Amino acid sequence: MKKVLIVGYYHPKNDKRVFRTVEALSKVCNVSYQYISDNENDIHVKNNIKFIPILFRINAQDNVLKKALKRIKFDLKVLKVIESEDYDILYMHHFLPMFPLKPFKSAKSKKKMVVYDIHEYHPENFLNSLSGLAKFLKEKIMWKIFEMQLKLADKLIFVSKEMQEDVYEKLGLDKPYLVVPNYASISVEPKEKRKEISFVGKVTRNIEKEKEILKKLIEKEFTFKIIGMDSDVFKEVPHEYTSFLPYEDMMIELSKSAFSLISYNTVRNENYKNDLFALPNKYYDSICAGTPVIVKNTFVSMAKEVEKYGIGVVIDPNDVEESVKRILNAYERYDEIMENVRKYKGNFVWDDKKKEEFVNFVLY
Protein backbone atom coordinates (compact mmCIF):
# COMPACT_ATOMS: atom_id res chain seq x y z
CA MET A 1 0.00 0.00 0.00
CA LYS A 2 1.45 3.38 -1.04
CA LYS A 3 2.17 6.08 1.52
CA VAL A 4 1.09 9.68 0.87
CA LEU A 5 2.08 12.73 2.92
CA ILE A 6 -0.52 15.47 2.49
CA VAL A 7 0.65 18.94 3.52
CA GLY A 8 -2.40 21.06 4.32
CA TYR A 9 -0.10 23.85 5.54
CA TYR A 10 -2.33 26.66 6.96
CA HIS A 11 -5.61 24.83 6.25
CA PRO A 12 -7.51 23.57 9.31
CA LYS A 13 -8.23 19.87 9.76
CA ASN A 14 -11.67 19.81 8.12
CA ASP A 15 -11.03 22.22 5.24
CA LYS A 16 -13.40 20.92 2.58
CA ARG A 17 -11.02 20.79 -0.38
CA VAL A 18 -8.04 19.49 1.57
CA PHE A 19 -9.82 16.91 3.69
CA ARG A 20 -11.65 15.34 0.76
CA THR A 21 -8.24 14.54 -0.79
CA VAL A 22 -7.21 13.00 2.54
CA GLU A 23 -10.36 10.87 2.69
CA ALA A 24 -10.23 9.78 -0.96
CA LEU A 25 -6.58 8.71 -0.84
CA SER A 26 -6.93 7.04 2.58
CA LYS A 27 -9.29 4.48 1.04
CA VAL A 28 -6.37 2.96 -0.88
CA CYS A 29 -3.24 4.43 0.81
CA ASN A 30 -1.70 5.12 4.17
CA VAL A 31 -1.97 8.89 4.56
CA SER A 32 -0.05 11.25 6.84
CA TYR A 33 -1.89 14.56 7.09
CA GLN A 34 -0.45 17.86 8.36
CA TYR A 35 -2.80 20.75 9.20
CA ILE A 36 -3.02 23.74 11.57
CA SER A 37 -4.54 23.31 14.99
CA ASP A 38 -4.74 24.78 18.47
CA ASN A 39 -3.50 21.45 19.84
CA GLU A 40 -0.37 20.06 18.22
CA ASN A 41 -0.13 17.21 20.74
CA ASP A 42 -3.13 15.43 19.25
CA ILE A 43 -1.15 13.20 16.87
CA HIS A 44 -3.17 10.04 16.26
CA VAL A 45 -3.98 7.40 13.64
CA LYS A 46 -7.49 6.60 12.44
CA ASN A 47 -8.80 4.90 9.28
CA ASN A 48 -5.40 4.80 7.51
CA ILE A 49 -4.80 8.48 8.37
CA LYS A 50 -2.05 9.74 10.65
CA PHE A 51 -3.20 13.16 11.84
CA ILE A 52 -0.34 15.63 12.39
CA PRO A 53 -1.60 18.95 13.82
CA ILE A 54 0.77 21.92 14.09
CA LEU A 55 0.05 24.96 16.24
CA PHE A 56 -0.07 28.29 14.41
CA ARG A 57 -1.40 31.63 15.63
CA ILE A 58 -0.70 35.14 14.36
CA ASN A 59 -2.29 38.07 16.17
CA ALA A 60 -3.39 41.02 14.06
CA GLN A 61 -1.68 43.28 16.61
CA ASP A 62 1.73 41.64 16.12
CA ASN A 63 4.31 43.75 14.30
CA VAL A 64 5.79 42.60 10.98
CA LEU A 65 8.93 41.15 12.57
CA LYS A 66 6.95 39.13 15.11
CA LYS A 67 4.66 37.78 12.41
CA ALA A 68 7.65 36.81 10.26
CA LEU A 69 9.33 34.99 13.16
CA LYS A 70 6.13 33.04 13.88
CA ARG A 71 5.83 32.13 10.20
CA ILE A 72 9.44 30.92 10.08
CA LYS A 73 8.88 28.80 13.19
CA PHE A 74 5.73 27.29 11.68
CA ASP A 75 7.37 26.64 8.31
CA LEU A 76 10.28 24.89 10.03
CA LYS A 77 7.84 22.59 11.85
CA VAL A 78 6.09 21.71 8.58
CA LEU A 79 9.46 21.16 6.92
CA LYS A 80 10.48 18.81 9.75
CA VAL A 81 7.35 16.74 9.07
CA ILE A 82 8.19 16.59 5.35
CA GLU A 83 11.75 15.51 6.05
CA SER A 84 10.92 12.96 8.78
CA GLU A 85 7.77 11.22 7.50
CA ASP A 86 7.99 8.08 5.39
CA TYR A 87 6.11 8.55 2.11
CA ASP A 88 6.04 7.64 -1.58
CA ILE A 89 4.10 10.73 -2.67
CA LEU A 90 4.30 14.27 -1.31
CA TYR A 91 1.00 16.08 -1.88
CA MET A 92 1.30 19.85 -1.39
CA HIS A 93 -1.86 21.92 -0.85
CA HIS A 94 0.23 25.08 -0.48
CA PHE A 95 3.86 26.11 -0.42
CA LEU A 96 5.98 27.24 2.54
CA PRO A 97 6.48 31.02 2.07
CA MET A 98 9.72 31.06 4.06
CA PHE A 99 11.11 27.97 2.30
CA PRO A 100 9.16 27.87 -0.99
CA LEU A 101 11.35 25.31 -2.80
CA LYS A 102 12.67 23.23 0.09
CA PRO A 103 9.80 20.66 0.32
CA PHE A 104 9.91 20.04 -3.43
CA LYS A 105 13.70 19.60 -3.43
CA SER A 106 13.59 17.43 -0.32
CA ALA A 107 11.11 15.03 -1.93
CA LYS A 108 12.97 14.93 -5.24
CA SER A 109 16.29 14.21 -3.48
CA LYS A 110 14.60 11.09 -2.08
CA LYS A 111 13.24 10.24 -5.53
CA LYS A 112 9.65 10.69 -4.35
CA MET A 113 6.72 11.87 -6.46
CA VAL A 114 5.42 15.41 -5.87
CA VAL A 115 1.79 16.42 -6.53
CA TYR A 116 1.08 20.16 -6.28
CA ASP A 117 -2.56 21.17 -5.74
CA ILE A 118 -2.87 24.81 -6.80
CA HIS A 119 -5.93 26.37 -5.15
CA GLU A 120 -4.88 29.97 -5.81
CA TYR A 121 -3.08 31.92 -8.49
CA HIS A 122 -0.02 32.15 -6.23
CA PRO A 123 2.03 34.95 -7.86
CA GLU A 124 -0.89 37.35 -7.42
CA ASN A 125 -2.55 35.84 -4.34
CA PHE A 126 0.56 35.75 -2.11
CA LEU A 127 0.86 39.12 -0.28
CA ASN A 128 -2.07 40.40 -2.36
CA SER A 129 -2.39 43.63 -0.36
CA LEU A 130 0.82 45.04 -1.86
CA SER A 131 0.58 47.78 -4.49
CA GLY A 132 2.79 49.82 -6.78
CA LEU A 133 6.47 48.89 -7.08
CA ALA A 134 6.30 46.43 -4.18
CA LYS A 135 3.51 44.52 -5.96
CA PHE A 136 5.44 44.50 -9.25
CA LEU A 137 8.63 43.18 -7.63
CA LYS A 138 6.75 40.61 -5.54
CA GLU A 139 5.02 39.17 -8.60
CA LYS A 140 8.27 39.10 -10.58
CA ILE A 141 9.95 37.08 -7.81
CA MET A 142 6.91 34.89 -7.19
CA TRP A 143 6.57 33.96 -10.85
CA LYS A 144 10.16 32.71 -10.84
CA ILE A 145 9.58 30.73 -7.63
CA PHE A 146 6.24 29.41 -8.91
CA GLU A 147 7.85 28.26 -12.15
CA MET A 148 10.55 26.37 -10.26
CA GLN A 149 7.94 24.74 -8.00
CA LEU A 150 5.89 23.60 -11.00
CA LYS A 151 8.95 22.18 -12.74
CA LEU A 152 9.98 20.26 -9.61
CA ALA A 153 6.48 18.79 -9.24
CA ASP A 154 5.55 15.62 -11.14
CA LYS A 155 1.82 16.23 -11.37
CA LEU A 156 -0.29 19.37 -11.02
CA ILE A 157 -3.87 19.88 -9.89
CA PHE A 158 -5.70 23.13 -10.72
CA VAL A 159 -8.94 24.59 -9.39
CA SER A 160 -10.10 25.62 -12.90
CA LYS A 161 -9.26 24.93 -16.55
CA GLU A 162 -8.77 28.66 -17.17
CA MET A 163 -6.13 28.89 -14.45
CA GLN A 164 -4.32 25.85 -15.86
CA GLU A 165 -4.35 27.23 -19.40
CA ASP A 166 -3.15 30.66 -18.28
CA VAL A 167 -0.24 29.25 -16.26
CA TYR A 168 0.80 26.75 -18.95
CA GLU A 169 0.72 29.40 -21.65
CA LYS A 170 2.75 31.86 -19.58
CA LEU A 171 5.40 29.33 -18.55
CA GLY A 172 5.36 27.03 -21.58
CA LEU A 173 4.69 23.96 -19.42
CA ASP A 174 3.98 20.45 -20.64
CA LYS A 175 3.23 18.41 -17.55
CA PRO A 176 0.44 16.03 -16.43
CA TYR A 177 -2.42 17.91 -14.79
CA LEU A 178 -5.96 17.41 -13.53
CA VAL A 179 -8.62 20.07 -12.99
CA VAL A 180 -10.41 19.54 -9.66
CA PRO A 181 -12.82 22.39 -8.86
CA ASN A 182 -14.27 22.99 -5.40
CA TYR A 183 -17.16 20.58 -5.89
CA ALA A 184 -20.09 20.55 -3.48
CA SER A 185 -20.11 17.65 -1.02
CA ILE A 186 -23.81 16.86 -1.38
CA SER A 187 -26.77 17.63 -3.65
CA VAL A 188 -30.06 18.95 -2.27
CA GLU A 189 -33.50 19.05 -3.87
CA PRO A 190 -35.30 22.34 -3.02
CA LYS A 191 -38.60 21.92 -1.21
CA GLU A 192 -39.58 25.60 -1.49
CA LYS A 193 -38.43 28.75 -3.27
CA ARG A 194 -38.62 32.32 -2.03
CA LYS A 195 -38.22 35.53 -4.00
CA GLU A 196 -34.91 35.88 -2.23
CA ILE A 197 -31.27 36.49 -3.11
CA SER A 198 -28.70 34.96 -0.79
CA PHE A 199 -25.05 35.68 -0.13
CA VAL A 200 -23.14 32.76 1.38
CA GLY A 201 -20.09 32.81 3.60
CA LYS A 202 -17.69 35.57 4.48
CA VAL A 203 -18.43 39.03 3.13
CA THR A 204 -15.68 40.67 1.12
CA ARG A 205 -15.13 44.42 1.24
CA ASN A 206 -15.46 45.64 -2.31
CA ILE A 207 -19.12 45.12 -3.20
CA GLU A 208 -20.39 48.69 -3.51
CA LYS A 209 -22.02 48.17 -6.93
CA GLU A 210 -23.62 44.92 -5.81
CA LYS A 211 -25.26 46.75 -2.90
CA GLU A 212 -26.87 49.20 -5.34
CA ILE A 213 -28.17 46.28 -7.40
CA LEU A 214 -29.62 44.65 -4.28
CA LYS A 215 -31.38 47.86 -3.22
CA LYS A 216 -33.11 48.12 -6.58
CA LEU A 217 -34.13 44.45 -6.48
CA ILE A 218 -35.57 44.92 -3.00
CA GLU A 219 -37.75 47.67 -4.53
CA LYS A 220 -38.99 44.92 -6.88
CA GLU A 221 -40.06 42.81 -3.87
CA PHE A 222 -36.98 40.60 -3.63
CA THR A 223 -35.54 40.00 -0.16
CA PHE A 224 -31.85 39.60 0.68
CA LYS A 225 -30.30 37.10 3.07
CA ILE A 226 -26.74 36.56 4.28
CA ILE A 227 -26.19 32.90 5.12
CA GLY A 228 -23.57 32.18 7.76
CA MET A 229 -23.02 35.56 9.40
CA ASP A 230 -24.07 39.18 9.65
CA SER A 231 -21.92 42.08 8.51
CA ASP A 232 -21.79 45.85 8.74
CA VAL A 233 -20.85 45.80 5.06
CA PHE A 234 -24.56 45.39 4.25
CA LYS A 235 -25.92 47.63 7.01
CA GLU A 236 -27.57 50.01 4.52
CA VAL A 237 -29.22 47.13 2.63
CA PRO A 238 -32.33 45.64 4.28
CA HIS A 239 -31.54 42.00 4.95
CA GLU A 240 -31.99 38.91 7.09
CA TYR A 241 -29.13 36.71 8.17
CA THR A 242 -28.39 33.36 9.76
CA SER A 243 -25.61 32.55 12.18
CA PHE A 244 -23.01 29.98 11.12
CA LEU A 245 -24.74 26.80 9.92
CA PRO A 246 -23.40 23.24 9.62
CA TYR A 247 -22.85 22.33 5.96
CA GLU A 248 -26.06 20.34 5.39
CA ASP A 249 -28.16 22.99 7.14
CA MET A 250 -26.48 25.70 5.05
CA MET A 251 -27.32 23.79 1.86
CA ILE A 252 -30.97 23.43 2.87
CA GLU A 253 -31.19 27.15 3.71
CA LEU A 254 -29.50 28.05 0.41
CA SER A 255 -31.92 25.81 -1.51
CA LYS A 256 -34.81 28.07 -0.47
CA SER A 257 -33.42 31.16 -2.27
CA ALA A 258 -34.29 32.08 -5.85
CA PHE A 259 -30.70 33.16 -6.58
CA SER A 260 -27.25 33.05 -5.00
CA LEU A 261 -25.12 36.18 -5.50
CA ILE A 262 -21.49 35.49 -6.40
CA SER A 263 -19.99 38.88 -7.19
CA TYR A 264 -17.24 40.64 -5.26
CA ASN A 265 -13.67 41.96 -5.39
CA THR A 266 -11.17 40.30 -3.10
CA VAL A 267 -8.72 43.13 -3.76
CA ARG A 268 -9.21 46.48 -5.48
CA ASN A 269 -8.18 45.14 -8.84
CA GLU A 270 -10.71 44.02 -11.46
CA ASN A 271 -7.98 41.97 -13.18
CA TYR A 272 -7.01 39.94 -10.08
CA LYS A 273 -6.68 36.46 -11.58
CA ASN A 274 -7.29 34.69 -8.30
CA ASP A 275 -10.90 35.94 -8.64
CA LEU A 276 -11.17 35.70 -12.43
CA PHE A 277 -10.20 32.04 -12.61
CA ALA A 278 -11.75 30.89 -9.33
CA LEU A 279 -14.56 28.40 -8.91
CA PRO A 280 -15.31 28.95 -5.21
CA ASN A 281 -17.15 26.60 -2.88
CA LYS A 282 -20.20 28.87 -2.78
CA TYR A 283 -20.61 28.56 -6.56
CA TYR A 284 -20.69 24.75 -6.54
CA ASP A 285 -22.74 24.63 -3.35
CA SER A 286 -25.34 26.96 -4.88
CA ILE A 287 -25.90 24.81 -7.97
CA CYS A 288 -26.03 21.61 -5.90
CA ALA A 289 -28.53 23.26 -3.57
CA GLY A 290 -30.70 23.78 -6.65
CA THR A 291 -30.20 27.55 -6.62
CA PRO A 292 -29.31 29.49 -9.80
CA VAL A 293 -26.37 31.87 -9.49
CA ILE A 294 -25.85 35.57 -10.23
CA VAL A 295 -22.22 35.80 -11.34
CA LYS A 296 -20.00 38.74 -12.15
CA ASN A 297 -19.01 38.88 -15.82
CA THR A 298 -15.26 39.21 -15.12
CA PHE A 299 -15.25 35.90 -13.23
CA VAL A 300 -14.21 34.12 -16.41
CA SER A 301 -14.39 30.50 -15.21
CA MET A 302 -17.81 30.84 -13.62
CA ALA A 303 -19.33 33.09 -16.29
CA LYS A 304 -18.40 30.58 -19.03
CA GLU A 305 -20.19 27.75 -17.24
CA VAL A 306 -23.24 29.80 -16.31
CA GLU A 307 -23.74 30.80 -19.95
CA LYS A 308 -22.88 27.34 -21.29
CA TYR A 309 -25.35 25.49 -19.06
CA GLY A 310 -27.94 28.25 -18.57
CA ILE A 311 -27.81 27.87 -14.78
CA GLY A 312 -28.07 31.51 -13.77
CA VAL A 313 -27.38 35.05 -14.96
CA VAL A 314 -24.14 36.91 -15.71
CA ILE A 315 -24.07 40.58 -14.71
CA ASP A 316 -21.76 43.58 -15.04
CA PRO A 317 -21.88 45.24 -11.59
CA ASN A 318 -20.55 48.47 -13.10
CA ASP A 319 -23.85 48.75 -15.01
CA VAL A 320 -26.38 48.65 -12.20
CA GLU A 321 -29.50 49.22 -14.33
CA GLU A 322 -28.58 46.55 -16.89
CA SER A 323 -27.69 44.09 -14.12
CA VAL A 324 -31.05 44.60 -12.44
CA LYS A 325 -32.79 44.14 -15.78
CA ARG A 326 -30.92 40.88 -16.44
CA ILE A 327 -31.86 39.46 -13.04
CA LEU A 328 -35.52 40.42 -13.46
CA ASN A 329 -35.55 38.82 -16.92
CA ALA A 330 -33.97 35.68 -15.48
CA TYR A 331 -36.68 35.55 -12.82
CA GLU A 332 -39.35 35.72 -15.54
CA ARG A 333 -37.90 32.56 -17.12
CA TYR A 334 -37.06 30.95 -13.79
CA ASP A 335 -38.63 27.57 -14.60
CA GLU A 336 -36.33 27.21 -17.62
CA ILE A 337 -33.24 28.04 -15.56
CA MET A 338 -34.30 25.64 -12.79
CA GLU A 339 -34.70 22.88 -15.35
CA ASN A 340 -31.09 23.46 -16.44
CA VAL A 341 -29.89 23.45 -12.81
CA ARG A 342 -31.59 20.08 -12.25
CA LYS A 343 -30.15 18.75 -15.51
CA TYR A 344 -26.52 19.73 -14.86
CA LYS A 345 -26.14 19.77 -11.07
CA GLY A 346 -24.49 16.33 -11.18
CA ASN A 347 -21.46 18.02 -12.78
CA PHE A 348 -21.01 20.10 -9.63
CA VAL A 349 -20.92 17.47 -6.86
CA TRP A 350 -17.95 15.42 -5.58
CA ASP A 351 -19.17 11.92 -6.45
CA ASP A 352 -17.58 8.48 -6.69
CA LYS A 353 -16.62 8.90 -10.34
CA LYS A 354 -14.74 12.14 -9.65
CA LYS A 355 -13.05 10.60 -6.59
CA GLU A 356 -11.87 7.63 -8.66
CA GLU A 357 -10.49 9.89 -11.39
CA PHE A 358 -8.66 11.94 -8.76
CA VAL A 359 -7.16 8.91 -6.98
CA ASN A 360 -6.04 7.32 -10.26
CA PHE A 361 -4.38 10.56 -11.35
CA VAL A 362 -2.43 10.90 -8.10
CA LEU A 363 -1.34 7.28 -7.81
CA TYR A 364 -0.76 6.08 -11.37
RANOR-V671864 format. One record per pair of residues at least 24 apart in sequence whose C-alpha atoms are under 7 Angstrom apart, sorted by the first residue. I is the first residue (numbers start at 1). J is the second residue. D is the distance in whole Angstrom. If there is no record, write none. Layout:
i->(I | I)
j->(J | J)
d->(D | D)
This chain:
i->(1 | 1 | 2 | 2 | 2 | 3 | 3 | 3 | 3 | 3 | 3 | 4 | 4 | 4 | 4 | 4 | 4 | 4 | 4 | 4 | 5 | 5 | 5 | 5 | 5 | 5 | 5 | 6 | 6 | 6 | 6 | 6 | 6 | 7 | 7 | 7 | 7 | 7 | 7 | 8 | 8 | 8 | 8 | 8 | 9 | 9 | 9 | 9 | 9 | 10 | 10 | 11 | 11 | 12 | 12 | 17 | 24 | 24 | 25 | 72 | 79 | 88 | 88 | 89 | 89 | 90 | 90 | 91 | 91 | 92 | 92 | 93 | 93 | 101 | 104 | 104 | 104 | 113 | 114 | 114 | 114 | 115 | 115 | 115 | 115 | 116 | 116 | 116 | 116 | 117 | 117 | 117 | 118 | 118 | 118 | 119 | 119 | 120 | 121 | 121 | 124 | 125 | 147 | 159 | 159 | 160 | 160 | 160 | 160 | 162 | 162 | 163 | 181 | 182 | 182 | 182 | 182 | 183 | 183 | 183 | 183 | 183 | 184 | 184 | 184 | 184 | 184 | 184 | 184 | 185 | 185 | 186 | 186 | 187 | 187 | 187 | 188 | 188 | 188 | 188 | 188 | 189 | 189 | 190 | 190 | 190 | 190 | 192 | 193 | 193 | 193 | 194 | 194 | 194 | 195 | 195 | 195 | 195 | 196 | 196 | 196 | 196 | 196 | 196 | 197 | 197 | 197 | 197 | 197 | 197 | 197 | 197 | 198 | 198 | 198 | 198 | 198 | 198 | 198 | 198 | 199 | 199 | 199 | 199 | 199 | 200 | 200 | 200 | 200 | 201 | 201 | 204 | 204 | 204 | 206 | 206 | 206 | 207 | 207 | 209 | 209 | 209 | 210 | 211 | 212 | 213 | 213 | 217 | 251 | 251 | 252 | 254 | 254 | 255 | 255 | 255 | 257 | 258 | 258 | 259 | 259 | 259 | 259 | 260 | 260 | 260 | 260 | 260 | 261 | 261 | 261 | 262 | 262 | 262 | 262 | 263 | 263 | 275 | 276 | 276 | 277 | 284 | 287 | 287 | 287 | 288 | 288 | 288 | 290 | 290 | 292 | 292 | 309 | 310 | 310 | 311 | 311 | 311 | 312)
j->(29 | 30 | 29 | 30 | 88 | 29 | 30 | 31 | 87 | 88 | 89 | 29 | 30 | 31 | 32 | 87 | 88 | 89 | 90 | 91 | 31 | 32 | 33 | 87 | 89 | 90 | 91 | 32 | 33 | 34 | 90 | 91 | 92 | 33 | 34 | 35 | 91 | 92 | 93 | 34 | 35 | 92 | 93 | 94 | 34 | 35 | 36 | 93 | 94 | 35 | 36 | 35 | 36 | 36 | 37 | 182 | 355 | 359 | 359 | 98 | 103 | 112 | 113 | 113 | 114 | 114 | 115 | 115 | 116 | 116 | 117 | 117 | 118 | 149 | 149 | 152 | 153 | 154 | 153 | 154 | 155 | 153 | 154 | 155 | 156 | 153 | 155 | 156 | 157 | 156 | 157 | 158 | 157 | 158 | 159 | 158 | 159 | 274 | 273 | 274 | 274 | 274 | 171 | 278 | 279 | 277 | 278 | 279 | 301 | 277 | 301 | 277 | 279 | 279 | 280 | 281 | 284 | 281 | 284 | 348 | 349 | 350 | 281 | 284 | 285 | 288 | 348 | 349 | 350 | 349 | 350 | 288 | 349 | 288 | 289 | 349 | 251 | 252 | 288 | 289 | 290 | 289 | 290 | 255 | 256 | 289 | 290 | 256 | 256 | 257 | 258 | 256 | 257 | 258 | 222 | 223 | 257 | 258 | 222 | 223 | 224 | 257 | 258 | 259 | 223 | 224 | 225 | 257 | 258 | 259 | 260 | 261 | 224 | 225 | 226 | 227 | 257 | 259 | 260 | 261 | 225 | 226 | 227 | 260 | 261 | 226 | 227 | 228 | 282 | 227 | 228 | 264 | 265 | 266 | 264 | 265 | 266 | 264 | 265 | 317 | 318 | 320 | 317 | 237 | 320 | 320 | 324 | 324 | 285 | 289 | 289 | 286 | 289 | 289 | 290 | 291 | 291 | 291 | 292 | 291 | 292 | 293 | 294 | 286 | 291 | 292 | 293 | 294 | 293 | 294 | 295 | 293 | 294 | 295 | 296 | 295 | 296 | 299 | 300 | 301 | 301 | 348 | 341 | 345 | 348 | 345 | 348 | 349 | 341 | 342 | 338 | 341 | 340 | 337 | 340 | 337 | 340 | 341 | 337)
d->(6 | 7 | 5 | 6 | 6 | 6 | 5 | 6 | 5 | 5 | 7 | 7 | 6 | 5 | 6 | 5 | 6 | 5 | 6 | 7 | 6 | 5 | 6 | 6 | 6 | 5 | 6 | 6 | 5 | 6 | 6 | 5 | 6 | 6 | 5 | 7 | 6 | 5 | 6 | 6 | 5 | 7 | 5 | 7 | 7 | 6 | 7 | 7 | 6 | 6 | 5 | 6 | 6 | 5 | 6 | 6 | 6 | 7 | 6 | 6 | 7 | 5 | 6 | 5 | 6 | 5 | 6 | 5 | 6 | 5 | 6 | 5 | 7 | 6 | 7 | 6 | 7 | 6 | 5 | 5 | 7 | 6 | 6 | 5 | 6 | 6 | 6 | 5 | 6 | 6 | 5 | 6 | 6 | 5 | 7 | 6 | 5 | 6 | 7 | 5 | 7 | 6 | 7 | 7 | 7 | 6 | 7 | 7 | 7 | 6 | 6 | 5 | 6 | 6 | 6 | 5 | 7 | 7 | 6 | 5 | 5 | 5 | 7 | 5 | 5 | 7 | 6 | 5 | 6 | 6 | 6 | 7 | 6 | 5 | 6 | 7 | 7 | 7 | 6 | 5 | 7 | 7 | 6 | 5 | 6 | 7 | 6 | 5 | 5 | 6 | 6 | 6 | 5 | 6 | 5 | 6 | 7 | 6 | 5 | 5 | 6 | 5 | 5 | 7 | 6 | 5 | 6 | 6 | 6 | 5 | 6 | 7 | 6 | 5 | 6 | 7 | 6 | 6 | 5 | 6 | 6 | 5 | 6 | 6 | 5 | 6 | 5 | 6 | 6 | 6 | 5 | 7 | 7 | 6 | 6 | 5 | 7 | 5 | 7 | 6 | 6 | 7 | 6 | 7 | 7 | 6 | 6 | 7 | 7 | 6 | 7 | 7 | 6 | 5 | 6 | 6 | 7 | 6 | 7 | 6 | 5 | 5 | 7 | 6 | 6 | 6 | 5 | 6 | 6 | 5 | 7 | 7 | 6 | 5 | 7 | 6 | 5 | 6 | 5 | 7 | 5 | 6 | 6 | 6 | 7 | 5 | 6 | 7 | 6 | 7 | 7 | 7 | 7 | 6 | 6 | 5 | 6 | 5 | 6)
